Amino acid sequence: MLTLYTTTDGSKTLLNTALNETYHSRNGSIAESLHVFLQAGLYDWLAYHPDFQDTIKILEIGFGTGLNALLTLQSALQKNLFIYYQTLETYPLTYEHVKPLQYAEQIDSHLEPYFQAMHQAEWNKAVPISDNFVLEKRKIALQTYQSQAIFDIVYFDAFAPNIQPEMWEIEQIKRTTDAMRQGAFWVTYSAKGQLRRDLKALGLAIEKLPGALGKREMTRARKL
Ligand SMILES: C[S@@+](CC[C@H](N)C(=O)[O-])C[C@H]1O[C@@H](n2cnc3c(N)ncnc32)[C@H](O)[C@@H]1O
């Protein structure tokens, strides 16, 4: 059901052949993650909160290959940030699935042991992956998720709305926005009008940003 897919820029992703859906943009997996989740999410959030000294709490919907988590850990190491990263997943992949993607090799080969540790970390438990990065992978569907924590940034990285529409219903989006502190960022690659109307109805301010790799727009929302 899963095959390796080489994107236009040469980086790899996985293709779910049953859904005919890739885990990242077919134009570039690493570049998309950097643009949507790191730049428009973590880096811009840091620019808005220059004096923040506490642990940054990130919630991800869809752990998948762990690419967003790996790039976030890399930033934590480089910028000496403390990050608690909670991520939801219903179909966990193994390290054997993701190793051929060669993400650490392409980003920075020193990251490979961390990438392995992320995939081998126990589920439903907060596990330190480095001195300043704690990962809690939760094997749970968004549809039954109720957060115990309050997050600074949400990476909403579900499969596309036309492939898995149930993930993008307002009831499910609300589960993530209810878990955000004031001023927190919510980012996704999708630019759907209904999503933006729903985020607005949930009390967030919407920003339209240029999308990754030639995609016209993406969405960022800020909790008011
Ligand atoms: C676009 S992929 C995520 C890509 C990932 N963030 C990465 O960096 O590789 C979407 C993920 O959502 C997961 N998923 C599907 N249904 C879900 C659900 N109901 N709740 C949580 N995750 C779900 C899929 O298994 C898949 O791994």
The ligand as a Gaussian input file, in Angstrom:
#p B3LYP/6-31G(d) Opt

LIG

0 1
 C        0.059000      14.211000       5.067000
 S        0.419000      12.847000       6.097000
 C        1.430000      13.540000       7.360000
 C        2.832000      13.843000       6.951000
 C        3.749000      14.051000       8.137000
 N        3.443000      15.229000       8.902000
 C        5.206000      14.002000       7.752000
 O        5.973000      14.923000       8.109000
 O        5.583000      13.021000       7.113000
 C       -1.105000      12.626000       6.967000
 C       -1.033000      11.655000       8.116000
 O       -2.252000      11.669000       8.857000
 C       -2.471000      10.361000       9.348000
 N       -3.895000      10.198000       9.703000
 C       -4.888000       9.671000       8.929000
 N       -6.054000       9.699000       9.587000
 C       -5.806000      10.251000      10.802000
 C       -6.641000      10.526000      11.927000
 N       -7.937000      10.258000      11.920000
 N       -6.060000      11.104000      13.021000
 C       -4.732000      11.384000      13.034000
 N       -3.906000      11.142000      11.970000
 C       -4.432000      10.573000      10.888000
 C       -2.047000       9.489000       8.178000
 O       -1.809000       8.169000       8.579000
 C       -0.806000      10.212000       7.695000
 O        0.350000       9.714000       8.317000

